[in-house]
């Protein structure tokens, strides 16, 4: 479904953003093309059943949310190795302009939908990560604070042959006073070369006045791996899409997701994998908890192409309800075009197990502590999938905060 044009947005606005950042002509043209695409672009698809759209993106007032010339953030970037390049785009374009030009938009079409086009046209922050051939680095971190009404972020990761990198990013609201609702957009492209290994973890914990849109997509060459960890705890409404195209023989992807909703938070979580080559493997696992009147919508898609021989693809999503007023929907999907495939999917929604709760209470544990212990235990299978200690600790800490 298309949305209304933003009257305050013009070509002059986009040119001013590009000029202030001294960007090359090709990037300005990319921005302007994205701006033009807004006239006909559709909002992202949402699951709908007769008489109901599960996520109401049309209700977002972009005229009020978007303030393109007043974007502000505090972002700290660290690299654990001098051989890896971790820079904001403004600094990276001078020295690595050719690499950026060759890869920017190659994984994620800027005109994919209305929200991607809006983000590419207006982004002012983001990170370029370049891992040269054979380099192995584990601790790249990007920690950002949002200090404005709207913020558009763009990240590009290029991992060359036989390289390896672990990237952890986080976003939270800063101290800047913003009286209106906020809008945060985060686009991430990952290019994994032959035998490269990229692990990308993202933790979103914005204040409850924020609307969040995130689309992260990776492509794999032969024997490459792209793994995602996606954790959403903040924001009033979160739309999160994590996608991998397994384009190289023997390539792999894992998508691990967690979320915890309270009050009237709404999470629209999507995980998608396209098996395009032989002997590819995917594992999608998501666990979420909902309390109060929070709501979640989950869609997982495993698409096995005609040439994807000897494929293994697994998906499981579990949502735990702590309130009778919370609501969750799940729609796992298998699209199989090749019979030489091992694939399965499952999704469950349920309350805290009454027998487990009774067992703990019968051992003199008060009901709230018992419930919290069961919630912590519910997250354990997903936390065990997170190989990065720092990220796992951050997620556990946020779970405990919610349970308090």
VODRENDREN-442006 format. One record per residue: x, y, z of N, C-alpha, C in turn. Coordinates in pm, whole numbers, plus 50000, padded with zeros to 5 digits. Layout:
VODRENDREN-442006
    nc1    nc2    nc3   cac1   cac2   cac3    cc1    cc2    cc3
      X      Y      Z      X      Y      Z      X      Y      Z
...
END
This chain:
VODRENDREN-442006
    nc1    nc2    nc3   cac1   cac2   cac3    cc1    cc2    cc3
  50084  49881  50000  50000  50000  50000  50088  50124  50000
  50058  50219  49915  50140  50340  49905  50102  50435  50016
  50189  50533  50041  50165  50632  50144  50172  50771  50084
  50131  50870  50160  50128  51005  50108  50268  51064  50101
  50286  51156  50007  50414  51224  49995  50437  51315  50116
  50564  51336  50149  50600  51425  50258  50622  51564  50199
  50531  51654  50225  50534  51785  50160  50662  51863  50191
  50716  51842  50310  50835  51917  50350  50964  51862  50289
  50953  51752  50216  51072  51688  50159  51087  51727  50012
  51208  51772  49973  51230  51819  49837  51368  51779  49789
  51393  51798  49661  51524  51771  49604  51630  51859  49669
  51593  51984  49702  51688  52074  49768  51732  52018  49903
  51640  51956  49975  51673  51895  50104  51778  51786  50087
  51757  51698  49989  51850  51588  49965  51986  51641  49920
  51986  51740  49831  52113  51799  49784  52189  51864  49900
  52115  51925  49990  52181  51990  50104  52249  51887  50193
  52181  51773  50218  52243  51667  50298  52371  51618  50231
  52365  51594  50100  52482  51545  50026  52595  51647  50024
  52560  51775  50005  52661  51881  49999  52732  51899  50133
  52655  51894  50241  52715  51910  50374  52813  51799  50406
  52794  51684  50344  52880  51569  50368  52985  51552  50258
  52983  51643  50159  53080  51641  50049  53083  51505  49980
  52965  51456  49944  52954  51323  49885  52979  51326  49735
  53024  51213  49678  53048  51205  49533  52918  51209  49455
  52929  51237  49328  52811  51253  49243  52728  51126  49235
  52793  51009  49233  52717  50884  49220  52624  50863  49340
  52669  50903  49461  52586  50885  49579  52471  50985  49580
  52498  51106  49534  52390  51204  49521  52284  51153  49425
  52326  51096  49313  52229  51043  49217  52148  50928  49278
  52215  50844  49358  52144  50735  49426  52038  50791  49520
  52073  50896  49592  51978  50961  49683  51860  51019  49605
  51889  51088  49496  51783  51153  49420  51691  51051  49355
  51748  50940  49308  51664  50834  49252  51572  50775  49359
  51625  50759  49480  51543  50709  49589  51432  50808  49623
  51465  50936  49619  51363  51038  49645  51251  51031  49542
  51287  51015  49416  51187  51006  49310  51100  50882  49326
  51162  50774  49376  51088  50648  49393  50977  50660  49497
  50986  50757  49586  50884  50773  49689  50745  50800  49630
  50741  50855  49510  50613  50889  49449  50528  50765  49420
  50594  50653  49392  50519  50531  49355  50549  50411  49445
  50646  50425  49535  50687  50311  49619  50577  50271  49716
  50573  50141  49747  50475  50086  49840  50538  50070  49978
  50457  50079  50080  50503  50043  50214  50534  49893  50219
  50617  49849  50314  50647  49706  50324  50519  49624  50341
  50520  49504  50283  50407  49414  50300  50390  49378  50446
  50267  49367  50490  50238  49317  50624  50139  49202  50612
  50144  49112  50706  50051  48999  50707  49910  49053  50730
  49816  49001  50655  49678  49042  50675  49584  48924  50656
  49479  48926  50732  49372  48830  50719  49245  48908  50688
  49139  48842  50642  49019  48917  50604  48974  49016  50712
  48971  49143  50674  48925  49246  50765  49028  49299  50862
  49156  49253  50849  49256  49296  50946  49396  49298  50888
  49467  49411  50906  49610  49418  50878  49682  49407  51012
  49776  49313  51024  49835  49282  51153  49925  49394  51205
  49981  49476  51114  50063  49591  51154  50018  49711  51073
  49987  49820  51140  49929  49936  51073  50037  50040  51043
  50118  50015  50939  50220  50111  50900  50159  50237  50838
  50039  50224  50782  49974  50338  50718  49942  50449  50818
  49935  50413  50945  49900  50512  51047  50016  50605  51081
  50137  50572  51037  50253  50655  51067  50243  50788  50994
  50256  50897  51067  50249  51032  51011  50390  51079  50978
  50438  51046  50859  50575  51078  50822  50599  51228  50812
  50496  51303  50779  50509  51448  50775  50552  51502  50912
  50497  51444  51018  50531  51488  51152  50658  51421  51205
  50685  51298  51162  50798  51222  51216  50932  51262  51154
  50932  51296  51025  51057  51314  50952  51102  51459  50956
  51223  51479  51008  51285  51612  51014  51427  51597  50960
  51443  51592  50827  51569  51546  50767  51690  51634  50793
  51672  51763  50812  51786  51853  50827  51829  51873  50972
  51763  51804  51063  51798  51818  51205  51828  51682  51268
  51894  51596  51192  51930  51465  51245  52055  51477  51334
  52052  51409  51448  52164  51416  51541  52183  51282  51610
  52307  51240  51620  52339  51115  51690  52479  51125  51750
  52501  51045  51852  52634  51026  51909  52669  50879  51887
  52767  50854  51802  52801  50716  51766  52948  50690  51793
  52972  50584  51867  53109  50543  51898  53140  50414  51824
  53247  50417  51745  53288  50301  51666  53425  50254  51712
  53437  50124  51736  53567  50070  51775  53598  49947  51690
  53725  49931  51659  53771  49815  51582  53880  49745  51661
  53870  49615  51670  53965  49540  51749  54095  49509  51678
  54109  49555  51554  54228  49521  51474  54252  49635  51376
  54377  49676  51363  54410  49785  51271  54387  49749  51125
  54379  49620  51096  54364  49578  50956  54221  49591  50906
  54124  49606  50998  53986  49621  50957  53952  49770  50953
  53872  49809  50855  53831  49949  50839  53691  49966  50899
  53678  50055  50995  53549  50086  51057  53536  50237  51063
  53459  50293  50970  53452  50438  50956  53310  50484  50926
  53275  50608  50966  53151  50667  50914  53166  50691  50764
  53054  50690  50691  53061  50707  50546  53134  50835  50506
  53114  50942  50581  53175  51070  50545  53327  51059  50538
  53386  50977  50622  53531  50960  50620  53574  50849  50524
  53492  50748  50508  53531  50633  50427  53530  50662  50277
  53445  50754  50233  53428  50776  50089  53556  50826  50023
  53639  50900  50093  53762  50952  50032  53857  50840  49993
  53881  50749  50085  53982  50645  50062  53925  50517  50002
  53797  50487  50033  53739  50360  49991  53616  50381  49902
  53614  50493  49833  53500  50528  49749  53468  50423  49644
  53571  50362  49583  53548  50262  49479  53481  50137  49535
  53526  50094  49655  53467  49976  49717  53322  50004  49756
  53298  50123  49810  53162  50158  49850  53071  50168  49728
  53118  50234  49624  53036  50249  49503  53001  50114  49442
  53096  50019  49445  53074  49888  49385  52973  49805  49463
  52958  49833  49593  52876  49747  49677  52750  49813  49733
  52748  49944  49741  52632  50014  49796  52510  49989  49708
  52405  49936  49767  52284  49906  49690  52289  49777  49611
  52399  49701  49623  52409  49575  49549  52334  49463  49620
  52317  49477  49750  52248  49375  49830  52103  49417  49855
  52085  49543  49882  51955  49597  49917  51919  49711  49823
  51823  49689  49736  51779  49791  49641  51723  49910  49718
  51779  50031  49699  51726  50148  49769  51577  50170  49745
  51529  50124  49630  51388  50146  49596  51302  50022  49627
  51352  49936  49717  51282  49813  49754  51141  49842  49804
  51126  49945  49886  50993  49988  49930  51000  50134  49973
  50890  50187  50018  50883  50329  50054  50983  50364  50166
  50994  50277  50265  51078  50308  50380  51227  50296  50349
  51265  50203  50261  51406  50196  50220  51443  50316  50135
  51354  50356  50044  51381  50473  49960  51394  50599  50045
  51307  50614  50142  51312  50729  50232  51445  50732  50306
  51490  50617  50351  51613  50609  50430  51736  50639  50345
  51743  50583  50225  51859  50607  50139  51865  50754  50096
  51750  50813  50072  51748  50954  50032  51798  51045  50143
  51777  51006  50270  51798  51100  50380  51905  51060  50481
  51970  50946  50467  52057  50901  50576  52173  50998  50600
  52202  51019  50729  52313  51107  50766  52416  51035  50854
  52380  50918  50907  52474  50844  50989  52483  50701  50937
  52580  50630  50986  52600  50492  50940  52747  50457  50942
  52775  50334  50904  52912  50284  50920  52951  50200  50799
  53076  50215  50757  53135  50131  50654  53238  50040  50721
  53218  49909  50704  53311  49809  50759  53372  49732  50643
  53504  49736  50633  53574  49668  50524  53678  49574  50584
  53663  49445  50553  53754  49343  50608  53835  49285  50492
  53963  49319  50481  54045  49270  50370  54062  49118  50373
  54105  49065  50263  54123  48920  50249  54210  48863  50361
  54160  48756  50424  54238  48684  50524  54240  48745  50663
  54179  48861  50681  54180  48927  50812  54071  48868  50901
  54104  48847  51027  54009  48790  51124  54000  48886  51242
  53882  48944  51264  53864  49039  51374  53732  49010  51444
  53734  49010  51577  53616  48966  51652  53537  49079  51717
  53600  49192  51743  53532  49290  51827  53521  49428  51759
  53432  49434  51661  53392  49562  51603  53261  49604  51670
  53258  49721  51728  53137  49767  51795  53094  49903  51742
  52963  49921  51733  52904  50048  51691  52792  50078  51791
  52815  50174  51878  52715  50209  51979  52664  50349  51952
  52532  50359  51926  52474  50486  51882  52367  50534  51978
  52359  50667  51992  52251  50733  52063  52176  50822  51964
  52045  50814  51969  51960  50896  51883  51921  51022  51958
  51957  51139  51901  51933  51265  51970  51849  51361  51887
  51758  51308  51808  51675  51393  51723  51540  51326  51700
  51449  51400  51637  51317  51344  51611  51324  51227  51515
  51406  51239  51410  51423  51129  51315  51570  51108  51290
  51605  50983  51261  51744  50948  51231  51744  50833  51131
  51823  50851  51024  51833  50751  50918  51977  50702  50912
  51995  50571  50925  52127  50511  50933  52147  50410  50822
  52269  50404  50768  52302  50314  50658  52435  50247  50691
  52438  50114  50688  52561  50040  50716  52594  49947  50600
  52720  49944  50562  52768  49856  50456  52887  49777  50510
  52877  49644  50502  52985  49555  50544  53034  49478  50422
  53163  49489  50394  53224  49414  50284  53335  49328  50342
  53315  49195  50338  53413  49100  50389  53472  49023  50271
  53600  49040  50248  53664  48976  50134  53694  48829  50162
  53748  48763  50064  53772  48618  50068  53847  48576  50195
  53795  48472  50259  53859  48409  50376  53879  48505  50493
  53798  48608  50501  53803  48698  50615  53694  48660  50715
  53704  48718  50835  53605  48690  50938  53588  48814  51025
  53463  48844  51060  53438  48963  51143  53311  48944  51225
  53315  48991  51349  53198  48997  51435  53170  49143  51465
  53048  49186  51435  53009  49326  51451  52890  49333  51547
  52901  49417  51647  52792  49436  51742  52750  49582  51737
  52624  49607  51705  52573  49744  51703  52459  49756  51804
  52443  49877  51858  52331  49903  51948  52281  50045  51926
  52152  50065  51950  52092  50197  51938  52001  50220  52058
  52014  50336  52120  51926  50374  52229  51901  50523  52220
  51802  50571  52294  51770  50712  52293  51868  50788  52380
  51913  50904  52328  52005  50987  52405  51930  51079  52500
  52005  51176  52554  51949  51266  52654  51876  51386  52592
  51892  51405  52461  51832  51522  52397  51679  51518  52414
  51622  51634  52446  51477  51643  52467  51406  51653  52333
  51321  51556  52307  51239  51557  52186  51094  51540  52231
  51013  51642  52206  50877  51640  52259  50782  51553  52177
  50816  51531  52051  50728  51455  51963  50772  51309  51955
  50692  51229  51884  50733  51093  51855  50858  51093  51767
  50933  50985  51775  51057  50974  51697  51044  50864  51592
  51134  50873  51491  51138  50768  51388  51284  50734  51360
  51317  50605  51374  51453  50558  51348  51450  50454  51238
  51537  50472  51137  51547  50378  51026  51689  50325  51018
  51703  50194  51001  51834  50130  51002  51843  50029  50890
  51921  50059  50787  51944  49968  50675  52086  49913  50682
  52100  49782  50664  52231  49717  50671  52247  49625  50552
  52360  49637  50482  52396  49547  50372  52524  49474  50409
  52525  49342  50389  52643  49261  50416  52681  49183  50290
  52804  49202  50246  52857  49129  50131  52966  49035  50183
  52940  48905  50177  53035  48806  50228  53101  48734  50111
  53230  48757  50092  53305  48694  49983  53330  48547  50007
  53398  48484  49915  53422  48339  49924  53488  48302  50055
  53427  48206  50126  53479  48154  50252  53487  48260  50363
  53416  48370  50347  53413  48474  50451  53310  48439  50557
  53329  48495  50675  53238  48471  50787  53203  48604  50851
  53074  48639  50847  53028  48765  50907  52920  48734  51010
  52941  48782  51132  52839  48774  51237  52801  48916  51274
  52672  48946  51261  52624  49082  51284  52516  49080  51391
  52546  49143  51505  52450  49150  51614  52395  49290  51630
  52265  49301  51654  52201  49431  51665  52107  49431  51785
  52119  49536  51868  52037  49548  51989  51967  49684  51987
  51834  49682  51978  51754  49805  51974  51682  49823  52105
  51711  49937  52173  51647  49964  52302  51609  50112  52310
  51538  50161  52210  51494  50300  52206  51379  50322  52304
  51357  50449  52339  51247  50482  52430  51113  50453  52365
  51009  50454  52447  50876  50413  52401  50807  50517  52313
  50874  50630  52285  50816  50729  52194  50866  50711  52051
  50939  50602  52024  51002  50584  51894  50930  50480  51809
  50931  50504  51679  50891  50405  51579  51019  50361  51507
  51034  50230  51487  51160  50178  51433  51134  50092  51310
  51215  50119  51204  51214  50032  51086  51357  49985  51061
  51374  49855  51048  51506  49798  51026  51498  49691  50918
  51588  49701  50820  51600  49599  50716  51748  49567  50700
  51783  49441  50730  51922  49396  50719  51924  49278  50623
  52011  49285  50523  52017  49176  50425  52163  49145  50393
  52193  49015  50382  52326  48972  50346  52323  48879  50226
  52434  48875  50151  52450  48780  50041  52580  48703  50063
  52577  48574  50027  52692  48488  50051  52750  48437  49920
  52882  48435  49915  52955  48369  49807  52980  48224  49849
  53057  48151  49772  53083  48010  49799  53143  47989  49938
  53086  47898  50014  53132  47861  50149  53132  47977  50248
  53063  48084  50217  53056  48198  50310  52946  48177  50413
  52957  48251  50523  52857  48246  50630  52816  48387  50670
  52686  48410  50680  52634  48534  50736  52537  48497  50848
  52573  48531  50970  52489  48504  51087  52439  48635  51145
  52313  48635  51186  52250  48754  51243  52202  48726  51384
  52220  48825  51471  52156  48824  51603  52075  48953  51612
  51947  48941  51629  51859  49059  51628  51776  49061  51756
  51799  49163  51840  51727  49174  51966  51655  49307  51974
  51525  49302  51998  51443  49422  52006  51374  49429  52142
  51403  49536  52215  51342  49556  52346  51269  49689  52355
  51313  49789  52281  51254  49921  52291  51160  49953  52177
  51119  50082  52170  51038  50136  52063  50889  50105  52082
  50806  50198  52039  50661  50179  52046  50615  50078  51941
  50665  50095  51820  50635  50003  51710  50766  49969  51640
  50793  49840  51628  50916  49793  51564  50881  49705  51446
  50936  49742  51329  50929  49654  51212  51072  49612  51181
  51101  49483  51193  51236  49431  51177  51237  49320  51073
  51317  49338  50968  51334  49238  50862  51480  49195  50856
  51506  49066  50873  51640  49011  50860  51638  48909  50747
  51727  48926  50649  51721  48844  50528  51860  48801  50483
  51870  48680  50432  51995  48632  50373  51967  48563  50240
  52047  48597  50139  52045  48527  50011  52167  48436  50006
  52143  48305  50009  52251  48208  50003  52280  48178  49857
  52370  48258  49800  52397  48253  49656  52517  48166  49620
  52597  48126  49720  52715  48045  49692  52700  47904  49743
  52752  47808  49667  52747  47668  49710  52813  47653  49848
  52748  47573  49934  52805  47546  50065  52796  47661  50163
  52721  47765  50131  52713  47879  50222  52605  47859  50327
  52613  47937  50436  52527  47916  50551  52478  48048  50609
  52366  48039  50682  52317  48156  50755  52237  48111  50876
  52256  48183  50984  52175  48162  51103  52114  48297  51143
  51986  48297  51176  51918  48418  51223  51863  48388  51361
  51916  48456  51462  51872  48439  51600  51801  48568  51642
  51678  48557  51689  51602  48675  51726  51546  48665  51866
  51544  48778  51938  51479  48787  52067  51402  48918  52076
  51291  48916  52149  51219  49040  52178  51144  49024  52309
  51116  49138  52374  51044  49138  52501  50956  49262  52501
  50825  49242  52492  50731  49353  52482  50652  49373  52611
  50639  49499  52654  50556  49534  52768  50466  49651  52728
  50377  49690  52818  50283  49800  52790  50211  49772  52659
  50212  49871  52566  50141  49851  52439  50239  49841  52322
  50359  49790  52347  50457  49776  52239  50406  49681  52130
  50450  49707  52006  50412  49623  51892  50540  49585  51817
  50560  49454  51798  50676  49404  51724  50629  49328  51600
  50679  49369  51484  50656  49299  51358  50792  49245  51315
  50815  49117  51340  50946  49054  51324  50942  48959  51204
  51041  48971  51116  51043  48888  50995  51183  48834  50970
  51192  48705  50940  51319  48640  50907  51300  48565  50775
  51389  48591  50679  51374  48529  50547  51509  48481  50495
  51507  48363  50437  51628  48306  50376  51592  48252  50238
  51676  48285  50140  51660  48231  50005  51778  48137  49977
  51747  48009  49956  51848  47911  49917  51858  47912  49764
  51967  47964  49712  51983  47976  49566  52089  47882  49511
  52166  47817  49600  52279  47735  49555  52277  47600  49625
  52368  47512  49585  52372  47377  49638  52433  47371  49778
  52387  47274  49857  52443  47242  49988  52444  47364  50081
  52339  47442  50076  52327  47558  50164  52249  47520  50290
  52278  47591  50399  52219  47561  50529  52167  47688  50595
  52049  47679  50653  51993  47794  50726  51926  47746  50854
  51938  47829  50956  51876  47799  51086  51816  47928  51139
  51685  47931  51153  51613  48050  51200  51551  48018  51335
  51589  48091  51439  51534  48066  51572  51502  48199  51639
  51377  48214  51683  51332  48338  51747  51251  48305  51871
  51276  48379  51979  51197  48365  52101  51161  48504  52153
  51034  48520  52191  50990  48648  52242  50894  48631  52359
  50888  48736  52443  50799  48739  52558  50713  48864  52550
  50585  48849  52583  50491  48960  52579  50418  48972  52712
  50409  49096  52761  50335  49122  52884  50238  49238  52860
  50151  49264  52955  50054  49374  52947  49967  49358  52823
  49961  49461  52737  49882  49451  52613  49974  49455  52491
  50099  49411  52508  50194  49409  52397  50150  49308  52291
  50200  49329  52169  50159  49247  52056  50279  49214  51969
  50282  49094  51914  50388  49056  51821  50329  48989  51698
  50396  49012  51588  50364  48947  51460  50495  48892  51406
  50496  48764  51371  50618  48702  51320  50590  48633  51187
  50681  48656  51091  50677  48579  50966  50817  48528  50936
  50827  48398  50916  50953  48338  50876  50936  48267  50742
  51029  48293  50651  51019  48236  50516  51149  48164  50481
  51137  48038  50442  51249  47962  50387  51214  47928  50243
  51287  47988  50150  51259  47973  50008  51372  47893  49944
  51341  47773  49897  51441  47685  49837  51423  47687  49686
  51525  47738  49615  51517  47752  49470  51537  47622  49395
  51511  47625  49265  51520  47504  49182  51661  47445  49180
  51762  47529  49190  51901  47481  49182  51963  47455  49318
  51884  47465  49424  51936  47451  49561  51931  47304  49604
  52017  47222  49545  52022  47081  49578  52085  47060  49715
  52040  46954  49784  52096  46913  49912  52093  47029  50013
  51975  47083  50033  51954  47198  50121  51907  47153  50259
  51954  47224  50363  51904  47204  50499  51853  47338  50550
  51728  47340  50594  51668  47467  50636  51570  47442  50751
  51595  47510  50863  51514  47486  50982  51469  47620  51041
  51348  47619  51096  51292  47741  51152  51205  47707  51273
  51221  47785  51381  51133  47768  51496  51118  47903  51567
  50993  47932  51603  50960  48058  51670  50868  48028  51786
  50901  48083  51902  50822  48058  52023  50795  48191  52093
  50670  48212  52130  50632  48333  52203  50567  48294  52334
  50612  48356  52442  50561  48329  52576  50477  48448  52621
  50354  48422  52663  50261  48527  52704  50256  48534  52857
  50280  48652  52910  50272  48673  53054  50141  48739  53095
  50060  48775  52997  49934  48844  53024  49825  48788  52935
  49705  48782  52988  49591  48737  52907  49555  48839  52800
  49602  48963  52816  49567  49069  52721  49671  49087  52612
  49786  49022  52625  49886  49027  52518  49838  48942  52400
  49898  48968  52283  49852  48897  52162  49971  48868  52072
  49973  48749  52015  50083  48709  51926  50029  48631  51808
  50086  48657  51691  50054  48581  51571  50184  48539  51504
  50184  48420  51445  50302  48369  51377  50263  48304  51246
  50348  48326  51145  50320  48270  51012  50449  48217  50951
  50494  48097  50991  50611  48036  50929  50576  47977  50793
  50668  47990  50697  50637  47946  50561  50755  47872  50500
  50723  47765  50429  50821  47693  50346  50780  47707  50200
  50875  47748  50117  50852  47755  49972  50958  47668  49908
  50921  47551  49862  51016  47449  49817  51003  47427  49666
  51112  47448  49594  51115  47424  49450  51215  47315  49411
  51269  47246  49512  51367  47140  49486  51341  47027  49586
  51322  46905  49535  51284  46793  49622  51398  46745  49710
  51524  46779  49676  51639  46733  49752  51665  46828  49869
  51571  46829  49962  51571  46930  50068  51529  46869  50201
  51600  46907  50306  51554  46881  50442  51511  47015  50500
  51383  47029  50530  51333  47157  50579  51219  47135  50678
  51214  47221  50777  51104  47212  50874  51080  47350  50933
  50959  47370  50984  50930  47495  51053  50828  47469  51162
  50834  47553  51267  50738  47541  51375  50722  47676  51442
  50606  47697  51502  50580  47820  51577  50482  47787  51688
  50510  47838  51808  50422  47814  51922  50395  47945  51995
  50276  47956  52050  50237  48069  52135  50170  48010  52258
  50214  48050  52376  50153  47992  52495  50183  48071  52621
  50114  48035  52729  50132  48098  52859  50243  48025  52936
  50283  48085  53047  50375  48018  53139  50310  47887  53185
  50386  47779  53183  50332  47649  53218  50286  47645  53364
  50159  47617  53385  50101  47620  53520  50165  47516  53611
  50197  47399  53557  50258  47294  53639  50398  47334  53685
  50475  47394  53592  50609  47440  53628  50601  47547  53736
  50505  47638  53719  50488  47745  53817  50450  47687  53954
  50358  47593  53954  50315  47530  54079  50431  47457  54146
  50513  47390  54065  50627  47315  54120  50720  47409  54196
  50752  47525  54136  50843  47619  54202  50779  47680  54325
  50652  47714  54314  50582  47774  54429  50571  47676  54545
  50558  47548  54513  50548  47446  54618  50679  47429  54693
  50786  47485  54638  50916  47482  54705  50950  47618  54767
  50845  47688  54809  50855  47813  54885  50913  47929  54804
  50901  47922  54672  50941  48034  54588  50816  48116  54558
  50822  48248  54584  50703  48330  54562  50669  48333  54414
  50544  48363  54383  50492  48347  54247  50565  48435  54146
  50600  48558  54183  50667  48647  54087  50808  48598  54057
  50880  48560  54162  51015  48506  54141  51010  48380  54057
  50912  48295  54084  50898  48171  54008  50871  48201  53860
  50781  48297  53836  50752  48334  53697  50877  48387  53627
  50951  48473  53697  51072  48530  53637  51176  48423  53606
  51186  48325  53693  51280  48215  53669  51241  48139  53542
  51112  48118  53522  51066  48046  53403  51090  48129  53277
  51073  48262  53287  51099  48347  53170  51247  48344  53135
  51332  48354  53236  51477  48347  53210  51512  48214  53144
  51451  48106  53194  51476  47975  53134  51425  47964  52992
  51315  48034  52963  51257  48033  52828  51356  48089  52726
  51433  48191  52766  51528  48253  52673  51657  48173  52655
  51683  48079  52745  51812  48009  52744  51845  47944  52609
  51752  47871  52544  51788  47808  52416  51835  47906  52309
  51779  48027  52311  51823  48129  52215  51955  48190  52259
  51968  48219  52388  52093  48277  52437  52211  48184  52410
  52186  48054  52418  52294  47958  52391  52339  47961  52245
  52252  48011  52158  52289  48024  52017  52376  48147  51991
  52380  48240  52088  52459  48363  52072  52601  48336  52117
  52693  48332  52022  52830  48295  52052  52911  48410  52113
  52858  48531  52103  52932  48648  52151  52892  48678  52295
  52987  48663  52387  52957  48678  52529  52901  48816  52562
  52963  48921  52507  52921  49057  52538  52776  49081  52498
  52739  49033  52380  52603  49052  52332  52504  48972  52417
  52541  48848  52449  52454  48764  52530  52430  48827  52667
  52536  48885  52725  52522  48950  52855  52429  49071  52847
  52439  49149  52739  52352  49266  52722  52205  49223  52714
  52178  49117  52639  52041  49070  52625  51987  49021  52759
  52068  48942  52830  52025  48892  52961  51995  49007  53057
  52076  49109  53053  52056  49224  53142  51924  49294  53112
  51892  49310  52983  51767  49374  52946  51646  49288  52984
  51659  49157  52971  51551  49068  53015  51526  49086  53164
  51632  49090  53243  51617  49107  53388  51554  49241  53421
  51593  49346  53348  51533  49478  53371  51383  49474  53346
  51342  49409  53239  51199  49400  53209  51125  49322  53318
  51188  49220  53371  51122  49138  53472  51109  49209  53607
  51193  49311  53629  51182  49387  53754  51056  49470  53759
END
